[in-house]
Each structure stands twice: as C-alpha cells, then as structure tokens.
Amino acid sequence: MSWPDPHPDPQLLKLLGVDPFQQRLPWWGGDLQTLRDTLRPVDLPIDQGQPLEIQVPALTSGAAGSGALLAFLDCPPAPKALVVVLHGLGGSSRREGLRRLGIALYEAGYAVLRLNMRGADPGRHLAGGTYAAQCNSDLLPVLHRARQLCVTLNKAGMPLPLFGAGLSLGGTMLLNACLSAQSERVAAGLDPARQPLDGLFCASSPLDLAACSASIERPRNRVYQRWLLQRLVTQTLADPFGVSDLDLGRLSGAEQPRTIRAFDSAVTAPRWGFLDVDAYYREASPLQHLIQSPQKLPPTLMLQALDDPWVPACSALDLEEAVPTDGPIRLIFTREGGHNGFHGRAGCWADALAASWLKTLLSN
C-alpha cells in the first residue's frame, strides 16, 4: 500500500531534541527492521530488576481465579519519575526490545516498572488465563499500585510523576486503561482531570484490532503469524490453574487456530467476557474512542512507521486527521522503522524518542 510522505512536525522534533529517523544498514526495510532483535540478539546486561507481585481480580468470564501479575522494578538513586513499561503480543519483561527500552529510560533517570501481563513468563505461574487488548481489570490495579510507588520512591516527599510506555499491544492496553479510567470517574461524579497516568508513549500500537488481524493474515506475513500463534498457544496451555477440556480441544486438536483472529475467537473474546470476536475487536479498539474523546488521555505521543508489516498505518493517519492539533495526542510517522524496529545509526531511535518525550512532560 502506498502512503503519503510523512512530515513530522519539525517544531515537535526540535522540542524533543531528536533528529529525524534514519534506518541503519543492514537493517533496511520494514521486515529487517522488525526482525533485527531476532536475527541479532541485543547484548544486554544481567537483569537485576526487583520482583514485585501485584494482586489482580478474577477474569470477567470467571474462567480463571484471581492472582497476581509479576513486575520488575529498576530504580536509580534519585528517580525523576516512574514509568510503567508494557510488552506486546506474545512478549514479556524479558524480551530484548522491552528491556532495551527500560535500560534507556533508567539511564535517563527514570524508575522503570516492567510488567508481565496475565499469562506471560516469567509470571505465568501467578495468574490463570491470558491477557487481551482491553484488560482494564488487570491494568488499573497495576497503575494504582504504581501511584503508591511514586510516593515511596521519592525521598524528597512529593510523589513522583507516573508515566506509561507501551510497545505494540502494550500501548493499546495503556490507551484503553486511560480511556476506561476517565469514563469511570465521570460516571462516579469524580474529577475527570485526575488521570491514571501523567503522560504516555506508544510505539507501533494497534488502534484498530480488526485491521491488524487482517494485516497479519496476509500471505506475506504467514511466518509472523505462525510465530505469534505458537507463543500464544504455548502461554495458554501452560496455565497452572488448568485448561478446560473445551479449550484444550480448540488449541491442540483438529480445530487448532491457524490465525490470530481464530485464536481471539476461541480464547481471548470469551475469556474476557466479549460476545464474540467481532465485539472484542470493536470494543477493544481505541481508535473511535480516541477520535470521539481525545481529552480523556494524558499528554500522549504515538510513533508509527509507514512500513510496519503488522500494524497498518492507516488507523494512526486517520487519528491524526481527526484530533485537534492543540489536544493531548501527538503523532510521529516515519517512512521506515518496521514494527517496533526503529534501528538507527545511534541505536534504537524509538527508545531515545520515548526518553525525550517524557523529559518534555517533566519540564511542563
């Protein structure tokens, strides 16, 4: 598909203190940008994050009991803020891209809380079930706990600001959590200005789940889809709280899902209380909610590559056209970068962009 040339706001890039993205050889093109960490694993230091368990309630469907999510806290001596960092589909706190982002934020002076969503290793043993694009009943307790940490981590007495950073589906989850929290506060007659986060950064995050599902089902993406499905099925079958005979048959028998949509239809939608997969994709896609009520978000920067082989850029382009330029949502598009790639001449450009964006929020 042909996209218009991206024109990042030069004033925004100047404000952030970053140069336009330039991909680095040999990681040329959307696929190689996407696969870089797989083809050449990142050399990262030993993970010394402090484990933290956060209690979460049972799933809406009642298919799995309450439990806990496992996070890892990396905290410098005098943190500027706390950043909750979320992985994408099939990911975890151990994935190279997530750890590299956490290290970049830590080195920029932020405390970092790397969260494993329900079902992700290394916290698979703590809670039954698996996560979804809209899992507010899991994520909102995490953000509440993070607010408490903002008080205890600052020795000066004032609570630290709380930010979020999501890669791929992790950004979608954070967007949905912010939208849900604002709606609940309005319904309860509480101050809607009180946000669950003080700022947000999203990279390559799906805004329209149906469009993303259709994109990943394209013949060119069959290897990607097979890899994602293998991780999702493995996570689901490893549930320490048990897998029903019905789920077992759907996942390991003749009906084994062969697409992400089929997996969401068989597992994700019913586990999270959606009528069917179409209802899940419709209700858990933040695009229309963001267009209708962009003011429900804290200051938010979204990064999207036009050559992303997984997440079509059309949704982010539609959002850019619809939201006011003086609202809380800012978008940056790059022609290259792939899906969660953005490997440039000085390392991962997206990591530096995230740190710069959060720095501007601290100065406001």
C-alpha positions in Angstrom: 0.0 0.0 0.0 1.2 3.5 -0.8 1.3 6.0 2.0 1.8 9.8 1.7 5.2 11.1 2.7 5.3 11.5 6.4 6.0 15.1 7.6 6.8 15.0 11.3 6.2 18.3 13.0 9.6 20.0 12.8 8.8 22.0 15.9 7.9 18.8 17.8 11.2 17.1 16.8 13.1 20.3 17.8 11.3 20.4 21.1 12.2 16.8 21.7 15.8 17.4 20.7 15.9 14.5 18.2 16.8 14.3 14.6 14.5 12.6 12.0 14.8 8.8 12.0 17.3 7.2 9.5 17.4 3.4 9.3 20.8 1.8 9.6 22.3 -0.8 7.2 22.0 -3.7 7.0 18.5 -3.4 8.7 16.9 -2.0 5.6 13.2 -2.1 5.1 10.2 -2.9 7.3 10.8 -6.7 7.7 14.5 -6.4 8.6 13.8 -3.6 11.0 11.1 -5.8 12.6 13.3 -8.9 12.8 16.6 -7.2 13.8 16.5 -8.3 17.5 15.6 -11.9 16.5 18.4 -12.1 13.8 21.0 -10.4 16.0 20.0 -10.6 19.7 20.8 -7.5 21.8 23.7 -7.7 24.2 22.1 -6.6 27.4 23.4 -6.6 31.0 22.1 -9.1 33.5 18.6 -8.3 34.6 18.8 -7.0 38.2 15.2 -5.8 38.5 13.5 -6.1 41.8 10.5 -8.5 41.5 7.1 -7.2 42.6 3.8 -9.0 42.7 0.6 -7.0 42.2 -2.8 -8.6 43.0 -5.5 -8.7 40.3 -9.1 -9.9 40.4 -10.7 -12.8 38.5 -11.3 -12.5 34.8 -14.8 -11.2 33.8 -15.8 -14.6 32.5 -14.8 -16.3 35.7 -12.6 -18.7 33.7 -9.7 -18.1 35.9 -9.4 -17.1 39.5 -7.8 -14.0 41.0 -4.0 -14.0 41.2 -1.1 -11.6 40.7 1.0 -10.1 37.9 4.7 -10.0 38.2 6.7 -6.8 37.5 10.3 -5.9 37.8 11.4 -2.6 39.3 14.6 -0.9 38.2 15.1 2.2 40.3 18.1 4.7 40.1 19.1 6.5 43.3 17.0 9.7 42.7 14.4 8.9 40.0 12.7 11.7 38.1 9.5 9.7 37.6 8.2 6.2 37.4 7.5 4.6 34.0 5.3 1.5 33.7 6.5 -0.3 30.6 4.3 -2.9 28.8 5.2 -5.6 26.3 3.3 -6.5 23.2 1.5 -9.7 22.0 3.5 -12.8 22.9 6.0 -10.7 24.8 7.2 -10.4 28.4 9.5 -8.3 30.6 12.4 -10.4 29.3 12.1 -9.5 25.6 15.0 -7.7 24.2 13.1 -4.7 22.9 11.3 -4.1 26.2 14.5 -4.5 28.3 16.4 -2.1 26.0 13.7 0.5 26.4 13.7 0.0 30.1 17.5 0.5 30.2 17.3 3.6 28.1 14.7 5.1 30.5 16.7 4.0 33.5 19.9 5.6 32.2 17.8 8.8 31.5 17.0 8.9 35.3 13.6 7.2 35.4 12.5 4.4 37.7 11.1 1.6 35.5 8.4 -0.9 36.3 8.4 -3.7 33.6 5.2 -5.5 33.8 4.3 -9.1 32.7 0.7 -9.2 31.7 -1.5 -12.2 32.7 -0.1 -15.4 31.2 3.3 -14.0 30.2 6.5 -15.6 31.5 8.2 -15.2 34.0 4.9 -14.6 35.8 2.9 -17.3 34.1 2.5 -19.2 37.4 0.9 -16.4 39.3 -2.5 -15.9 37.5 -4.7 -18.0 35.3 -5.8 -17.1 31.8 -4.2 -14.8 29.3 -4.3 -11.0 28.6 -6.2 -9.0 26.0 -6.0 -5.7 24.2 -8.6 -4.4 26.7 -7.7 -5.8 30.2 -8.5 -2.9 32.4 -9.4 -5.0 35.4 -5.8 -6.2 35.4 -4.1 -3.0 34.4 -5.9 -0.4 36.5 -4.8 -2.1 39.8 -1.3 -2.1 38.5 -1.5 1.7 37.8 -2.9 2.2 41.3 0.0 0.3 42.8 2.4 2.3 40.7 0.9 5.5 42.1 1.7 4.2 45.6 5.2 3.5 44.5 5.5 7.1 43.3 5.1 8.2 46.9 7.6 5.7 48.4 10.3 6.1 45.8 10.7 9.8 46.2 12.8 10.5 49.2 12.0 14.3 48.9 8.4 13.7 50.0 6.5 14.8 46.9 5.0 11.9 44.7 6.8 11.2 41.5 5.0 11.7 38.2 3.7 8.4 36.7 4.2 7.7 33.0 3.5 4.8 30.7 5.3 3.4 27.7 3.8 0.6 25.6 5.3 -1.4 22.8 2.8 -2.6 20.2 -0.2 -4.1 22.0 1.2 -2.8 25.3 0.4 0.7 24.1 -3.1 -0.4 23.1 -3.7 -1.7 26.7 -2.5 1.5 28.2 -4.7 3.6 25.9 -7.7 1.5 26.8 -6.9 1.7 30.5 -6.7 5.5 30.4 -10.0 5.8 28.4 -11.7 3.4 30.9 -10.5 5.2 34.0 -11.7 8.5 32.7 -15.2 7.2 31.9 -15.5 5.6 35.3 -14.5 8.8 37.1 -17.1 10.8 35.1 -19.8 8.2 35.8 -18.9 8.3 39.5 -19.0 12.1 39.6 -15.3 12.4 40.4 -12.8 14.9 39.0 -12.1 13.8 35.4 -8.9 15.8 35.3 -7.3 13.2 37.6 -5.6 10.8 35.1 -4.3 7.3 35.8 -1.1 8.4 34.0 0.7 11.8 33.7 2.0 11.0 30.3 2.1 8.2 27.7 4.4 6.9 24.9 3.1 4.3 22.4 5.2 2.7 19.7 3.7 0.7 16.8 0.4 0.2 18.8 -2.7 -1.2 17.1 -5.6 1.2 17.1 -8.0 -1.0 15.1 -7.7 -4.7 16.0 -9.7 -5.9 13.0 -7.4 -4.1 10.6 -4.4 -5.5 12.4 -5.8 -9.0 12.3 -6.5 -8.7 8.6 -3.0 -7.4 8.1 -1.2 -10.2 9.9 -3.3 -12.7 7.9 -1.8 -11.6 4.6 0.2 -14.3 2.8 3.4 -12.3 3.2 3.0 -12.4 6.9 2.4 -16.2 7.4 5.8 -16.6 9.2 5.0 -13.8 11.6 1.5 -15.2 12.3 2.8 -18.7 12.9 5.4 -17.4 15.4 2.8 -15.3 17.3 0.3 -18.2 17.4 2.9 -20.6 18.7 3.7 -18.2 21.6 0.0 -17.6 22.3 -0.9 -21.2 22.3 2.1 -22.1 24.5 1.2 -19.4 27.0 -2.4 -20.6 27.2 -1.6 -24.3 27.5 0.9 -23.6 30.3 -1.8 -22.2 32.6 -1.0 -23.5 36.1 -4.7 -23.1 37.0 -5.7 -25.6 34.4 -7.1 -25.5 30.9 -10.7 -26.7 30.2 -11.3 -29.7 28.0 -13.0 -27.4 25.6 -10.1 -25.0 25.4 -7.7 -27.9 25.1 -9.6 -29.3 22.2 -9.7 -25.9 20.5 -5.9 -25.4 20.9 -4.4 -28.8 20.3 -6.9 -30.8 18.2 -8.2 -30.5 14.7 -9.7 -27.1 15.5 -6.4 -25.6 16.4 -6.5 -21.9 15.4 -4.5 -21.0 12.4 -4.9 -17.3 12.5 -4.8 -14.7 15.3 -8.5 -14.0 14.7 -9.3 -17.6 15.2 -7.3 -17.6 18.5 -9.1 -14.5 19.7 -12.4 -16.1 18.8 -11.7 -19.3 20.6 -9.8 -17.9 23.6 -9.4 -14.2 24.1 -13.0 -13.0 23.5 -14.8 -15.5 25.7 -12.3 -15.3 28.5 -12.7 -11.5 28.7 -16.5 -11.6 28.5 -17.0 -10.4 25.0 -19.9 -11.7 23.0 -17.7 -12.8 20.1 -14.5 -11.8 18.3 -16.2 -9.0 16.4 -17.4 -7.5 19.6 -13.9 -7.8 21.1 -12.2 -6.2 18.2 -14.8 -3.4 18.1 -14.9 -2.6 21.8 -11.2 -3.1 22.5 -10.0 -0.9 19.5 -9.2 2.5 20.9 -9.4 4.4 17.6 -13.0 5.6 17.6 -12.9 6.3 21.3 -9.8 8.5 20.8 -11.4 10.3 17.9 -14.6 11.0 20.0 -12.9 11.8 23.3 -9.2 12.6 22.8 -9.3 14.7 26.0 -9.6 11.5 28.1 -5.9 10.9 27.5 -2.9 12.4 29.3 -0.3 14.0 27.0 0.4 11.2 24.6 3.0 10.6 21.8 2.3 7.8 19.3 5.0 6.6 17.0 4.1 4.7 13.8 6.2 3.5 10.8 4.5 3.5 7.5 6.3 0.3 6.5 5.1 -1.6 9.6 4.3 -5.1 8.3 2.0 -5.9 11.3 0.1 -2.7 12.1 -1.3 -0.8 9.2 -0.6 2.9 9.5 -4.0 3.9 8.2 -5.5 4.0 11.6 -2.9 6.3 13.1 -3.2 8.5 10.0 -7.0 8.7 10.5 -6.4 9.6 14.1 -4.0 12.4 13.2 -6.6 13.9 10.8 -9.4 13.7 13.4 -7.8 15.0 16.6 -7.2 18.7 17.3 -3.6 19.9 17.0 -3.8 21.5 20.4 -5.1 18.4 22.1 -3.2 15.9 24.2 -2.4 13.5 21.4 0.7 13.9 19.2 1.8 11.6 16.4 5.1 11.0 14.7 5.3 9.0 11.5 8.4 7.6 9.9 8.7 6.1 6.4 10.8 3.2 7.7 11.1 1.5 11.0 9.1 -1.7 10.7 7.2 -3.0 13.8 8.9 -1.9 17.0 12.1 -1.6 15.0 13.4 2.0 14.5 17.0 0.8 14.5 19.1 3.8 13.6 22.7 4.9 13.4 22.9 5.6 17.2 20.9 2.6 18.4 17.1 2.3 18.8 15.7 5.7 17.8 12.3 4.9 19.4 13.9 4.4 22.9 15.6 7.8 22.7 12.4 9.4 21.5 10.5 8.0 24.4 13.0 9.3 26.9 12.9 12.8 25.2 9.1 12.9 25.2 8.9 12.1 28.9 11.6 14.7 29.6 9.5 17.4 28.0 6.5 16.4 30.2 8.6 16.8 33.3 9.5 20.4 32.3 5.9 21.4 31.6 
